[in-house]
Each structure stands twice: as C-alpha cells, then as structure tokens.
Amino acid sequence: MAEKEQQVHPLAPASEHQRSDEESASLQSKELKRKKRIKYAVYIAAFAVFQTAVILVFALTFMRIKNPKVRIGRVTIETMDTNNTRAAAASFDLKFIAQVTIKNTNFGHYKFDNSTMRFLYDGVIVGEAIIPKARARARSTKKLDVKVEVNSRALTSTTGLGSELSSNVLTLNSQAKLKGKVELMKVMKKTKSPQMNCTLTFNVSTRNLQDLKCN
C-alpha cells in the first residue's frame, strides 16, 4: 500500500500575528480618538450657540434703551375761580398740584434736568410750571408734585371760553419735554428726551378734574 502523502501547511510566523493585532489595536485607538474629537467639537459648537443666544437675549433685553414715559398722574385742585357773566368777560384762574410721573422701564436709571411744563388754552399759553431735575431709578416710576397756576389773562379773545364755561367745562392742554440720560452699569449713557401731551378737562360746576388723557 502506497503511503498517503500528508499535505503540510506552513504556519504563519508569530511576528505576523503580533503585527496584525497591533494594527487592529491602533485602528481602534484612532477611531476612539476620532469619536472623542467629534464629541468635543459638538460640545464646543453647542456651547458657542448657547453663549451667542445668551448674549443676544442680554443685548435685546438689558441693553435696549427705551424712551421713559412722562405723564400727569393726578391733579389736586387748590382754588378754581371762573367768570362767565358775559361772553366777552369770560375768565378763569386756577391753582392746583399736578403729580408728574416719569416711568422708566430701562435697566439703568434715568437722570434728567429741570424742564418747563406748559399749559395751553386753545393754543395759547396760559401757565407754566417747572418740573425739577431728578432721577428715576431702573424699572421704576418717579413721582413729582408740581404746583401750577393758570389763568386767562393771556387770551386775546374769550368768546370760545365763554361758550365752554357755559357748558360747565374748561379744557386745558399740557405739554412738556424732558432731557436726560439713561445710564447702564455706569458705562453706557444714552440721551433720551421723552415728551408729554395731556388734555385736562375740568368741571367748573363741581370744581373737580373730570377727565385726564395723556399720550
């Protein structure tokens, strides 16, 4: 019987197995490092977006400077004298205290100088008063009591006044303009000049303020 020839396969050298394992480990390490870099990049990008959003909200909310609002809040009448015996001799003389309010919605205080508040009847100035300089704190309303005296002596014609007084009403218009600066964090200052335009309707029969509208 012929002897069966045995087929012999040569074994791979041990060094080749070791090199293959090292290459595989190196590839895995590189892949892990790549994934970590991607993760860090995502974190950095997310943080940058978050930081940008915070700065944007801060700029739009805190750094946006608005014009304060100046209004007449209420009126306390001290004296009211009117005369309407004849249309040509119609007259009025009033003394009252006007509470002027300055509403500051900014995140910094508003400091303003002395201002003149004018009262007009039918477009003619019939009285003036001084709004004293003051400071409205951040996100607050400053209230100032101003003494006012108005009369009809400056009117060249009182025919319309006589007709109005016959209806037991007296309508005055009040105007003022403040000039000051809003200061944020003691660094940023911006000039703001809010204006006031109010219409006051007095009831001369009851000697009270009947209506007050400001814009």
N, CA, C and O of each residue as an XYZ file, in Angstrom:
860
protein
N       0.871     -1.180      0.000
C       0.000      0.000      0.000
C       0.899      1.218      0.000
O       1.840      1.402      0.772
N       0.486      2.028     -0.969
C       1.327      3.237     -1.072
C       1.024      4.176      0.086
O      -0.124      4.315      0.508
N       1.988      4.767      0.550
C       1.807      5.702      1.681
C       1.168      6.999      1.198
O       1.568      7.601      0.202
N       0.154      7.391      1.959
C      -0.502      8.661      1.656
C       0.397      9.821      2.038
O       0.955      9.950      3.128
N       0.467     10.628      1.027
C       1.303     11.793      1.301
C       0.529     12.796      2.157
O      -0.588     13.184      1.815
N       1.100     13.187      3.207
C       0.484     14.187      4.079
C       0.834     15.594      3.597
O       1.993     15.938      3.364
N      -0.278     16.422      3.455
C      -0.072     17.788      2.973
C       0.232     18.671      4.174
O      -0.541     18.727      5.130
N       1.297     19.317      4.116
C       1.764     20.141      5.232
C       1.634     21.600      4.854
O       2.164     22.028      3.829
N       0.895     22.409      5.719
C       0.752     23.863      5.506
C       1.693     24.576      6.452
O       1.670     24.351      7.662
N       2.467     25.381      5.925
C       3.416     26.088      6.800
C       2.685     27.071      7.715
O       1.776     27.768      7.264
N       3.051     27.135      8.942
C       2.459     28.062      9.910
C       2.969     29.472      9.663
O       4.124     29.702      9.308
N       2.020     30.427      9.876
C       2.430     31.829      9.707
C       3.372     32.201     10.828
O       3.199     31.777     11.971
N       4.321     32.959     10.509
C       5.277     33.361     11.546
C       4.566     34.104     12.673
O       3.614     34.840     12.414
N       4.998     33.930     13.890
C       4.394     34.581     15.068
C       4.453     36.085     14.971
O       3.583     36.780     15.496
N       5.458     36.588     14.313
C       5.624     38.044     14.205
C       4.501     38.663     13.386
O       4.104     39.801     13.638
N       3.974     37.909     12.387
C       2.892     38.446     11.566
C       1.600     38.543     12.362
O       0.868     39.522     12.217
N       1.292     37.538     13.216
C       0.117     37.614     14.088
C       0.213     38.806     15.030
O      -0.773     39.508     15.255
N       1.361     39.025     15.559
C       1.548     40.127     16.508
C       1.364     41.468     15.820
O       0.761     42.388     16.372
N       1.902     41.567     14.586
C       1.771     42.821     13.853
C       0.311     43.108     13.512
O      -0.131     44.256     13.557
N      -0.432     42.058     13.170
C      -1.848     42.221     12.841
C      -2.643     42.695     14.051
O      -3.511     43.557     13.915
N      -2.366     42.155     15.217
C      -3.049     42.582     16.447
C      -2.739     44.042     16.773
O      -3.618     44.799     17.184
N      -1.479     44.423     16.584
C      -1.070     45.793     16.867
C      -1.772     46.777     15.926
O      -2.212     47.847     16.348
N      -1.871     46.402     14.652
C      -2.546     47.266     13.677
C      -4.030     47.428     14.019
O      -4.595     48.515     13.901
N      -4.646     46.323     14.444
C      -6.055     46.380     14.816
C      -6.260     47.278     16.028
O      -7.191     48.082     16.071
N      -5.372     47.129     17.013
C      -5.461     47.959     18.213
C      -5.242     49.434     17.870
O      -5.902     50.313     18.424
N      -4.311     49.693     16.953
C      -4.011     51.061     16.544
C      -5.216     51.687     15.845
O      -5.536     52.853     16.072
N      -5.882     50.902     14.990
C      -7.067     51.398     14.292
C      -8.192     51.721     15.276
O      -8.868     52.742     15.156
N      -8.377     50.824     16.255
C      -9.411     51.065     17.257
C      -9.109     52.325     18.066
O     -10.009     53.107     18.372
N      -7.842     52.513     18.408
C      -7.441     53.694     19.172
C      -7.695     54.975     18.376
O      -8.190     55.969     18.907
N      -7.340     54.923     17.078
C      -7.572     56.086     16.231
C      -9.063     56.394     16.101
O      -9.472     57.555     16.094
N      -9.871     55.326     15.996
C     -11.310     55.508     15.874
C     -11.893     56.139     17.138
O     -12.754     57.016     17.068
N     -11.405     55.676     18.300
C     -11.867     56.253     19.569
C     -11.486     57.731     19.682
O     -12.275     58.563     20.130
N     -10.241     58.036     19.258
C      -9.797     59.426     19.306
C     -10.631     60.295     18.368
O     -10.965     61.434     18.696
N     -10.964     59.748     17.200
C     -11.771     60.495     16.233
C     -13.169     60.784     16.791
O     -13.692     61.890     16.648
N     -13.768     59.760     17.434
C     -15.088     59.939     18.026
C     -15.049     60.970     19.161
O     -15.975     61.765     19.324
N     -13.954     60.942     19.948
C     -13.812     61.906     21.028
C     -13.692     63.326     20.477
O     -14.277     64.267     21.014
N     -12.914     63.464     19.386
C     -12.759     64.790     18.780
C     -14.102     65.314     18.260
O     -14.421     66.495     18.403
N     -14.881     64.410     17.653
C     -16.206     64.801     17.158
C     -17.100     65.224     18.317
O     -17.822     66.218     18.232
N     -17.041     64.445     19.413
C     -17.854     64.754     20.593
C     -17.473     66.120     21.165
O     -18.342     66.933     21.479
N     -16.154     66.369     21.299
C     -15.700     67.651     21.818
C     -16.113     68.798     20.898
O     -16.493     69.874     21.361
N     -16.032     68.553     19.584
C     -16.429     69.592     18.620
C     -17.910     69.921     18.755
O     -18.307     71.083     18.668
N     -18.733     68.878     18.970
C     -20.167     69.090     19.154
C     -20.424     69.894     20.432
O     -21.244     70.812     20.442
N     -19.710     69.537     21.517
C     -19.861     70.264     22.774
C     -19.471     71.732     22.617
O     -20.169     72.618     23.111
N     -18.359     71.987     21.932
C     -17.882     73.356     21.739
C     -18.880     74.152     20.903
O     -19.178     75.308     21.203
N     -19.391     73.514     19.849
C     -20.366     74.194     18.988
C     -21.645     74.513     19.762
O     -22.203     75.602     19.627
N     -22.109     73.548     20.580
C     -23.312     73.762     21.377
C     -23.105     74.883     22.384
O     -24.000     75.701     22.599
N     -21.929     74.923     23.002
C     -21.627     75.980     23.971
C     -21.572     77.342     23.291
O     -22.047     78.339     23.836
N     -20.989     77.374     22.094
C     -20.901     78.627     21.340
C     -22.297     79.141     20.984
O     -22.570     80.336     21.089
N     -23.177     78.230     20.563
C     -24.549     78.614     20.226
C     -25.276     79.130     21.466
O     -25.977     80.141     21.413
N     -25.100     78.419     22.588
C     -25.729     78.829     23.846
C     -25.224     80.201     24.282
O     -26.008     81.058     24.689
N     -23.913     80.403     24.194
C     -23.329     81.681     24.592
C     -23.825     82.820     23.700
O     -24.107     83.919     24.178
N     -23.926     82.542     22.400
C     -24.437     83.552     21.477
C     -25.879     83.909     21.801
O     -26.264     85.077     21.755
N     -26.680     82.885     22.131
C     -28.082     83.121     22.477
C     -28.194     83.959     23.741
O     -29.027     84.861     23.820
N     -27.351     83.662     24.736
C     -27.366     84.429     25.993
C     -26.997     85.881     25.739
O     -27.641     86.790     26.262
N     -25.957     86.102     24.936
C     -25.527     87.470     24.624
C     -26.619     88.208     23.865
O     -26.867     89.389     24.109
N     -27.270     87.503     22.941
C     -28.342     88.120     22.155
C     -29.520     88.525     23.031
O     -30.062     89.623     22.899
N     -29.912     87.608     23.941
C     -31.019     87.911     24.862
C     -30.641     89.076     25.776
O     -31.451     89.966     26.033
N     -29.413     89.056     26.257
C     -28.931     90.137     27.122
C     -28.969     91.472     26.385
O     -29.400     92.485     26.936
N     -28.511     91.463     25.126
C     -28.472     92.695     24.341
C     -29.873     93.216     24.057
O     -30.119     94.420     24.133
N     -30.799     92.304     23.729
C     -32.154     92.716     23.377
C     -32.979     93.127     24.591
O     -33.854     93.989     24.502
N     -32.685     92.491     25.737
C     -33.482     92.739     26.938
C     -32.883     93.828     27.818
O     -33.577     94.772     28.198
N     -31.611     93.703     28.140
C     -30.997     94.599     29.111
C     -30.382     95.840     28.468
O     -30.459     96.932     29.031
N     -29.774     95.678     27.297
C     -29.048     96.782     26.691
C     -29.922     97.658     25.797
O     -29.484     98.722     25.361
N     -31.142     97.229     25.521
C     -32.031     98.036     24.689
C     -32.588     99.188     25.523
O     -33.284     98.966     26.514
N     -32.283    100.398     25.122
C     -32.677    101.575     25.887
C     -33.923    102.193     25.263
O     -33.931    102.566     24.090
N     -34.971    102.294     26.073
C     -36.236    102.858     25.603
C     -36.436    104.262     26.175
O     -35.818    104.651     27.166
N     -37.310    104.993     25.521
C     -37.657    106.325     25.992
C     -38.554    106.212     27.230
O     -39.589    105.549     27.168
N     -38.186    106.840     28.348
C     -39.096    106.853     29.504
C     -40.407    107.560     29.130
O     -40.459    108.303     28.151
N     -41.448    107.325     29.908
C     -42.749    107.941     29.650
C     -43.052    108.964     30.737
O     -42.993    108.661     31.929
N     -43.376    110.180     30.307
C     -43.728    111.237     31.258
C     -45.201    111.563     31.089
O     -45.678    111.779     29.974
N     -45.918    111.597     32.206
C     -47.369    111.807     32.205
C     -47.765    112.642     33.429
O     -46.993    112.807     34.373
N     -48.984    113.155     33.375
C     -49.610    113.714     34.578
C     -50.448    112.600     35.182
O     -51.357    112.072     34.542
N     -50.129    112.248     36.431
C     -50.825    111.135     37.068
C     -52.150    111.535     37.689
O     -53.171    110.885     37.462
N     -52.134    112.587     38.458
C     -53.376    113.072     39.074
C     -53.254    114.568     39.335
O     -52.161    115.132     39.290
N     -54.391    115.201     39.608
C     -54.443    116.649     39.836
C     -55.230    116.922     41.115
O     -56.340    116.422     41.298
N     -54.636    117.718     41.985
C     -55.319    118.140     43.212
C     -55.587    119.639     43.118
O     -54.655    120.444     43.133
N     -56.851    120.009     43.022
C     -57.215    121.421     42.839
C     -57.204    122.145     44.178
O     -57.800    121.691     45.154
N     -56.508    123.288     44.203
C     -56.475    124.121     45.403
C     -57.525    125.223     45.320
O     -58.321    125.385     46.245
N     -57.539    125.984     44.228
C     -58.562    127.016     44.025
C     -58.981    127.018     42.555
O     -58.179    126.715     41.671
N     -60.238    127.361     42.308
C     -60.765    127.478     40.938
C     -61.786    128.609     40.910
O     -62.847    128.529     41.530
N     -61.441    129.660     40.180
C     -62.343    130.791     40.029
C     -62.644    130.974     38.547
O     -61.732    131.067     37.726
N     -63.911    131.024     38.216
C     -64.333    131.254     36.833
C     -65.383    132.354     36.791
O     -66.134    132.564     37.744
N     -65.413    133.049     35.664
C     -66.384    134.129     35.483
C     -66.971    134.005     34.090
O     -66.248    133.983     33.094
N     -68.295    133.924     34.033
C     -68.953    133.802     32.749
C     -70.238    134.618     32.723
O     -71.242    134.202     32.145
N     -70.193    135.803     33.367
C     -71.380    136.645     33.398
C     -71.690    137.199     32.007
O     -72.852    137.332     31.622
N     -70.619    137.521     31.254
C     -70.771    137.940     29.857
C     -69.711    137.215     29.035
O     -68.588    137.026     29.501
N     -70.054    136.813     27.832
C     -69.127    136.047     26.999
C     -67.822    136.783     26.787
O     -66.763    136.155     26.761
N     -67.866    138.102     26.636
C     -66.642    138.868     26.379
C     -65.754    138.945     27.616
O     -64.550    139.177     27.508
N     -66.341    138.755     28.770
C     -65.576    138.880     30.015
C     -65.298    137.528     30.663
O     -64.912    137.467     31.830
N     -65.490    136.463     29.923
C     -65.254    135.130     30.490
C     -63.790    134.986     30.916
O     -62.878    135.438     30.223
N     -63.590    134.351     32.066
C     -62.221    134.207     32.584
C     -62.118    133.001     33.514
O     -63.123    132.452     33.967
N     -60.883    132.608     33.782
C     -60.637    131.530     34.750
C     -59.311    131.784     35.448
O     -58.408    132.425     34.909
N     -59.226    131.268     36.643
C     -57.997    131.371     37.442
C     -57.936    130.120     38.310
O     -58.769    129.920     39.193
N     -56.931    129.278     38.042
C     -56.823    128.004     38.764
C     -55.457    127.850     39.422
O     -54.435    128.294     38.898
N     -55.475    127.221     40.561
C     -54.249    126.781     41.220
C     -54.437    125.318     41.593
O     -55.423    124.949     42.233
N     -53.487    124.495     41.190
C     -53.597    123.068     41.503
C     -52.205    122.431     41.551
O     -51.214    123.015     41.113
N     -52.169    121.229     42.090
C     -50.923    120.457     42.145
C     -51.046    119.288     41.174
O     -51.940    118.450     41.286
N     -50.125    119.258     40.222
C     -50.109    118.167     39.236
C     -49.020    117.172     39.612
O     -47.854    117.530     39.778
N     -49.425    115.931     39.742
C     -48.429    114.887     40.011
C     -47.874    114.387     38.670
O     -48.576    113.742     37.891
N     -46.615    114.698     38.428
C     -45.958    114.282     37.189
C     -45.253    112.953     37.442
O     -44.490    112.819     38.398
N     -45.514    111.975     36.582
C     -44.887    110.651     36.737
C     -43.932    110.404     35.574
O     -44.253    110.676     34.417
N     -42.751    109.883     35.907
C     -41.762    109.515     34.894
C     -41.513    108.012     35.039
O     -40.852    107.569     35.978
N     -42.049    107.242     34.101
C     -41.932    105.789     34.147
C     -40.709    105.351     33.358
O     -40.632    105.553     32.146
N     -39.752    104.749     34.060
C     -38.504    104.297     33.438
C     -38.480    102.769     33.404
O     -38.330    102.126     34.443
N     -38.627    102.191     32.216
C     -38.645    100.727     32.082
C     -37.271    100.151     31.763
O     -37.146     98.947     31.542
N     -36.249    100.982     31.736
C     -34.899    100.516     31.419
C     -34.227     99.877     32.634
O     -34.681    100.032     33.768
N     -33.132     99.153     32.370
C     -32.375     98.511     33.439
C     -31.273     99.423     33.977
O     -30.375     98.974     34.689
N     -31.350    100.683     33.636
C     -30.444    101.693     34.168
C     -31.252    102.919     34.561
O     -32.347    103.128     34.039
N     -30.728    103.736     35.480
C     -31.503    104.890     35.940
C     -31.523    105.993     34.882
O     -30.646    106.073     34.021
N     -32.556    106.846     34.974
C     -32.722    107.961     34.046
C     -32.620    109.253     34.840
O     -33.440    109.525     35.717
N     -31.606    110.044     34.521
C     -31.376    111.314     35.209
C     -31.683    112.451     34.246
O     -31.136    112.509     33.145
N     -32.574    113.365     34.675
C     -32.992    114.439     33.783
C     -32.862    115.799     34.469
O     -32.827    115.893     35.695
N     -32.791    116.855     33.641
C     -32.625    118.228     34.124
C     -33.985    118.897     34.343
O     -35.033    118.322     34.051
N     -33.937    120.131     34.868
C     -35.163    120.923     35.006
C     -35.849    121.065     33.649
O     -35.191    121.252     32.626
N     -37.159    120.975     33.655
C     -37.928    121.118     32.414
C     -39.144    122.004     32.666
O     -39.637    122.106     33.790
N     -39.612    122.639     31.598
C     -40.779    123.506     31.696
C     -42.026    122.771     31.213
O     -42.047    122.200     30.122
N     -43.057    122.799     32.046
C     -44.350    122.225     31.668
C     -45.296    123.388     31.363
O     -45.542    124.246     32.210
N     -45.820    123.396     30.139
C     -46.697    124.488     29.699
C     -48.150    124.035     29.660
O     -48.462    122.888     29.340
N     -49.028    124.979     30.000
C     -50.472    124.735     29.921
C     -51.063    125.715     28.913
O     -50.797    126.916     28.957
N     -51.862    125.176     28.011
C     -52.420    125.987     26.936
C     -53.944    125.889     26.901
O     -54.541    124.850     27.185
N     -54.542    127.030     26.535
C     -55.976    127.026     26.247
C     -56.145    127.500     24.808
O     -55.756    128.613     24.454
N     -56.726    126.642     23.997
C     -56.953    126.958     22.575
C     -55.652    127.402     21.889
O     -55.654    128.319     21.068
N     -54.551    126.738     22.238
C     -53.257    127.021     21.609
C     -52.475    128.159     22.224
O     -51.353    128.432     21.797
N     -53.036    128.832     23.217
C     -52.374    129.969     23.868
C     -51.849    129.531     25.240
O     -52.560    128.890     26.015
N     -50.603    129.886     25.520
C     -50.011    129.510     26.810
C     -50.667    130.325     27.923
O     -50.642    131.555     27.895
N     -51.249    129.640     28.895
C     -51.947    130.312     29.997
C     -51.272    130.047     31.346
O     -51.727    130.537     32.380
N     -50.187    129.271     31.328
C     -49.467    128.997     32.570
C     -48.276    128.092     32.336
O     -48.250    127.301     31.393
N     -47.290    128.222     33.211
C     -46.098    127.384     33.128
C     -45.692    126.930     34.527
O     -45.983    127.593     35.523
N     -45.017    125.794     34.577
C     -44.511    125.274     35.853
C     -43.209    124.521     35.578
O     -42.972    124.041     34.469
N     -42.389    124.431     36.591
C     -41.090    123.774     36.441
C     -41.153    122.345     36.993
O     -41.546    122.119     38.137
N     -40.754    121.393     36.149
C     -40.551    120.011     36.606
C     -39.113    119.940     37.088
O     -38.198    120.042     36.272
N     -38.878    119.767     38.385
C     -37.498    119.807     38.891
C     -36.677    118.614     38.437
O     -37.207    117.532     38.185
N     -35.378    118.831     38.338
C     -34.481    117.745     37.949
C     -34.524    116.632     38.993
O     -34.664    116.888     40.189
N     -34.405    115.422     38.530
C     -34.491    114.275     39.440
C     -33.926    113.047     38.730
O     -33.403    113.132     37.619
N     -34.047    111.921     39.395
C     -33.569    110.661     38.828
C     -34.620    109.579     39.037
O     -35.076    109.330     40.153
N     -34.989    108.948     37.934
C     -35.907    107.812     38.005
C     -35.077    106.533     38.022
O     -34.335    106.254     37.080
N     -35.203    105.776     39.071
C     -34.406    104.552     39.194
C     -34.802    103.521     38.145
O     -35.854    103.611     37.513
N     -33.916    102.535     37.983
C     -34.155    101.499     36.976
C     -35.469    100.778     37.234
O     -35.758    100.374     38.360
N     -36.258    100.623     36.181
C     -37.525     99.890     36.221
C     -38.411    100.373     37.374
O     -38.915     99.580     38.168
N     -38.582    101.681     37.440
C     -39.426    102.265     38.481
C     -40.077    103.543     37.939
O     -39.746    104.012     36.850
N     -41.001    104.089     38.718
C     -41.703    105.314     38.334
C     -41.419    106.412     39.359
O     -41.672    106.251     40.553
N     -40.897    107.510     38.873
C     -40.628    108.667     39.728
C     -41.850    109.571     39.730
O     -42.393    109.888     38.671
N     -42.288    109.991     40.924
C     -43.451    110.864     41.043
C     -43.030    112.202     41.644
O     -42.371    112.260     42.682
N     -43.430    113.277     40.960
C     -43.086    114.623     41.404
C     -44.350    115.474     41.489
O     -45.149    115.497     40.553
N     -44.533    116.170     42.607
C     -45.667    117.082     42.764
C     -45.241    118.485     42.317
O     -44.293    119.058     42.854
N     -45.952    119.020     41.334
C     -45.614    120.327     40.754
C     -46.781    121.293     40.965
O     -47.921    120.989     40.616
N     -46.481    122.458     41.539
C     -47.517    123.473     41.756
C     -47.738    124.243     40.461
O     -46.789    124.681     39.811
N     -49.002    124.401     40.099
C     -49.360    125.030     38.825
C     -50.354    126.167     39.063
O     -51.279    126.043     39.865
N     -50.146    127.279     38.350
C     -51.094    128.388     38.340
C     -51.403    128.738     36.889
O     -50.489    129.007     36.109
N     -52.664    128.738     36.526
C     -53.077    129.092     35.167
C     -54.209    130.112     35.239
O     -55.020    130.085     36.165
N     -54.257    131.004     34.262
C     -55.333    131.984     34.185
C     -55.522    132.411     32.738
O     -54.718    132.086     31.864
N     -56.590    133.138     32.506
C     -56.988    133.506     31.139
C     -56.490    134.876     30.709
O     -56.928    135.376     29.673
N     -55.591    135.506     31.462
C     -55.170    136.868     31.145
C     -54.450    136.987     29.800
O     -54.448    138.059     29.195
N     -53.844    135.909     29.333
C     -53.107    135.966     28.058
C     -54.016    135.808     26.842
O     -53.558    135.971     25.711
N     -55.276    135.498     27.050
C     -56.192    135.276     25.928
C     -56.622    136.604     25.314
O     -57.033    137.519     26.028
N     -56.526    136.706     23.996
C     -56.961    137.923     23.302
C     -58.453    137.888     22.992
O     -59.076    138.932     22.799
N     -59.020    136.694     22.946
C     -60.456    136.543     22.715
C     -60.995    135.497     23.679
O     -60.400    134.432     23.841
N     -62.109    135.795     24.312
C     -62.692    134.869     25.292
C     -64.074    134.389     24.876
O     -64.820    133.838     25.687
N     -64.407    134.597     23.623
C     -65.725    134.163     23.157
C     -65.885    132.653     23.255
O     -66.891    132.156     23.759
N     -64.887    131.935     22.771
C     -64.923    130.467     22.853
C     -64.895    129.998     24.282
O     -65.549    129.013     24.626
N     -64.138    130.695     25.133
C     -64.060    130.338     26.551
C     -65.425    130.484     27.207
O     -65.843    129.626     27.985
N     -66.125    131.584     26.889
C     -67.445    131.799     27.471
C     -68.410    130.698     27.087
O     -69.220    130.262     27.906
N     -68.328    130.244     25.842
C     -69.202    129.162     25.380
C     -68.890    127.869     26.114
O     -69.795    127.114     26.469
N     -67.601    127.615     26.340
C     -67.215    126.383     27.033
C     -67.613    126.430     28.500
O     -68.111    125.446     29.046
N     -67.395    127.568     29.133
C     -67.761    127.690     30.551
C     -69.263    127.559     30.749
O     -69.726    127.113     31.799
N     -70.022    127.954     29.725
C     -71.483    127.792     29.807
C     -71.874    126.321     29.882
O     -72.938    125.972     30.393
N     -70.999    125.466     29.366
C     -71.231    124.017     29.428
C     -70.625    123.407     30.684
O     -70.597    122.186     30.846
N     -70.137    124.279     31.579
C     -69.560    123.849     32.863
C     -68.276    123.035     32.707
O     -67.961    122.204     33.559
N     -67.543    123.268     31.637
C     -66.260    122.585     31.453
C     -65.190    123.599     31.078
O     -65.480    124.670     30.546
N     -63.941    123.232     31.370
C     -62.769    124.012     30.970
C     -61.704    123.011     30.536
O     -61.296    122.148     31.314
N     -61.260    123.132     29.298
C     -60.307    122.169     28.742
C     -58.942    122.829     28.550
O     -58.821    123.850     27.873
N     -57.930    122.235     29.151
C     -56.561    122.713     29.008
C     -55.692    121.609     28.412
O     -55.950    120.418     28.584
N     -54.651    122.053     27.705
C     -53.664    121.116     27.163
C     -52.339    121.357     27.865
O     -51.945    122.503     28.084
N     -51.648    120.271     28.218
C     -50.363    120.387     28.903
C     -49.274    119.693     28.094
O     -49.448    118.570     27.619
N     -48.148    120.387     27.948
C     -47.029    119.850     27.173
C     -45.729    120.014     27.941
O     -45.529    120.994     28.659
N     -44.847    119.028     27.773
C     -43.532    119.101     28.405
C     -42.566    118.171     27.670
O     -42.972    117.200     27.032
N     -41.300    118.491     27.779
C     -40.254    117.658     27.188
C     -39.084    117.572     28.152
O     -38.493    118.587     28.520
N     -38.757    116.358     28.557
C     -37.621    116.149     29.452
C     -36.363    115.896     28.637
O     -36.426    115.397     27.513
N     -35.231    116.242     29.211
C     -33.949    115.951     28.577
C     -33.011    115.358     29.620
O     -32.683    116.000     30.618
N     -32.589    114.136     29.375
C     -31.708    113.470     30.327
C     -30.999    112.294     29.695
O     -31.021    112.113     28.478
N     -30.367    111.493     30.544
C     -29.599    110.350     30.056
C     -29.931    109.093     30.848
O     -30.097    109.127     32.068
N     -30.023    107.977     30.115
C     -30.165    106.663     30.744
C     -28.767    106.082     30.875
O     -28.014    106.025     29.903
N     -28.426    105.652     32.084
C     -27.086    105.116     32.338
C     -27.179    103.638     32.695
O     -27.889    103.256     33.625
N     -26.451    102.812     31.942
C     -26.423    101.367     32.176
C     -25.073    100.951     32.722
O     -24.036    101.173     32.097
N     -25.103    100.341     33.904
C     -23.905     99.774     34.529
C     -22.759    100.779     34.627
O     -21.589    100.398     34.606
N     -23.101    102.067     34.734
C     -22.118    103.142     34.890
C     -21.114    103.183     33.747
O     -20.027    103.745     33.885
N     -21.480    102.591     32.627
C     -20.577    102.557     31.470
C     -21.242    103.192     30.255
O     -20.676    104.076     29.612
N     -22.433    102.734     29.955
C     -23.142    103.230     28.771
C     -24.128    104.317     29.159
O     -24.914    104.154     30.093
N     -24.079    105.433     28.431
C     -25.016    106.534     28.638
C     -25.646    106.907     27.298
O     -24.962    107.015     26.280
N     -26.958    107.098     27.320
C     -27.659    107.476     26.093
C     -28.689    108.551     26.407
O     -29.482    108.424     27.340
N     -28.658    109.616     25.606
C     -29.592    110.726     25.807
C     -30.997    110.331     25.374
O     -31.202    109.787     24.289
N     -31.958    110.618     26.247
C     -33.368    110.363     25.942
C     -34.191    111.598     26.314
O     -33.984    112.207     27.364
N     -35.125    111.954     25.431
C     -35.947    113.148     25.642
C     -37.428    112.829     25.451
O     -37.995    113.131     24.401
N     -38.052    112.228     26.447
C     -39.481    111.903     26.334
C     -40.338    113.163     26.351
O     -39.985    114.158     26.985
N     -41.462    113.111     25.651
C     -42.378    114.240     25.589
C     -43.734    113.869     26.190
O     -44.151    112.711     26.181
N     -44.402    114.896     26.710
C     -45.714    114.699     27.318
C     -46.735    115.574     26.606
O     -46.458    116.725     26.267
N     -47.902    115.021     26.389
C     -49.017    115.786     25.823
C     -50.292    115.286     26.488
O     -50.774    114.193     26.190
N     -50.827    116.092     27.388
C     -52.007    115.684     28.152
C     -53.145    116.675     27.945
O     -52.920    117.869     27.747
N     -54.349    116.168     27.994
C     -55.549    117.003     27.925
C     -56.309    116.872     29.239
O     -56.679    115.775     29.656
N     -56.537    118.028     29.888
C     -57.225    118.051     31.175
C     -58.581    118.731     30.999
O     -58.664    119.845     30.481
N     -59.619    118.065     31.427
C     -60.965    118.629     31.363
C     -61.487    118.828     32.783
O     -61.678    117.868     33.529
N     -61.713    120.090     33.144
C     -62.205    120.417     34.477
C     -63.716    120.653     34.425
O     -64.244    121.199     33.456
N     -64.390    120.231     35.484
C     -65.810    120.521     35.646
C     -65.897    121.744     36.564
O     -65.612    121.658     37.758
N     -66.292    122.874     35.993
C     -66.290    124.112     36.784
C     -67.463    124.173     37.754
O     -67.472    124.994     38.671
N     -68.446    123.310     37.556
C     -69.593    123.278     38.473
C     -69.221    122.564     39.766
O     -69.498    123.061     40.857
N     -68.592    121.398     39.643
C     -68.185    120.630     40.820
C     -66.768    120.988     41.277
O     -66.326    120.562     42.344
N     -66.056    121.780     40.453
C     -64.675    122.187     40.733
C     -63.765    120.969     40.933
O     -62.976    120.895     41.874
N     -63.910    120.042     40.024
C     -63.084    118.832     40.041
C     -62.527    118.563     38.649
O     -62.992    119.121     37.655
N     -61.515    117.692     38.601
C     -60.986    117.243     37.320
C     -61.925    116.161     36.779
O     -62.117    115.119     37.404
N     -62.492    116.423     35.632
C     -63.479    115.493     35.064
C     -62.828    114.396     34.219
O     -63.274    113.248     34.222
N     -61.768    114.765     33.497
C     -61.133    113.782     32.611
C     -59.675    114.166     32.405
O     -59.318    115.344     32.404
N     -58.838    113.138     32.231
C     -57.401    113.341     32.008
C     -56.911    112.296     31.025
O     -56.995    111.095     31.280
N     -56.396    112.768     29.896
C     -55.862    111.868     28.877
C     -54.455    112.290     28.478
O     -54.213    113.465     28.201
N     -53.527    111.338     28.447
C     -52.141    111.637     28.072
C     -51.672    110.677     26.985
O     -52.084    109.517     26.943
N     -50.814    111.172     26.117
C     -50.211    110.303     25.099
C     -48.783    110.745     24.836
O     -48.093    110.147     24.011
